[in-house]
Amino acid sequence: MTKHALWTRLQTRWAVLSHYQRFEGFVALVLTLVIGLIILVALFRLTFSVVTGLLLGLLDPLDPGVFQTVFGEILTLLIALEFNHTLQYVVKREQSIIQTKVVLLIALLAVARKFIVLDLRDVDAGQLLALAAITLALGLAYWLMRERDDRLVDASPTRAE
């Protein structure tokens, strides 16, 4: 698609949006750009520290602390990427709001990251129990939403045969 065709399409879509939808799209676009910049900077810093650490022998990948730190940073980047991806739906006007299932998945990623970076020597049983309960609650909520969506798809007239 040419730039002119894209611009015409954008103008056509923009004309039918309410003021709030335009505001929502603008905010989502700015957030997408800011988060994208943060992702790029974090990726550069992570890559630089890992590569220089490995080349200079300062980073031992077999050390559990190093492993936790590096993979914690990687999961943080994945969480930011997923969040940025969900904002794209709003920017492209494919969805007007962030989908609850996606938010639950991002929260599950954040809890998984917490488990990976958790130093078991510094944590008590109550904190572990709380994290486990949060994980279970998020997983259950996601499963219930997925089940609801599956039932809605199965009951839709286009699926009935």
PyMOL commands that set and color helices and strands:
alter all, ss='L'
color gray80, all
select helices_A, chain A and resi 3-15+19-55+64-91+100-117+120-122+125-155
alter helices_A, ss='H'
color red, helices_A
deselect
rebuild
show_as cartoon
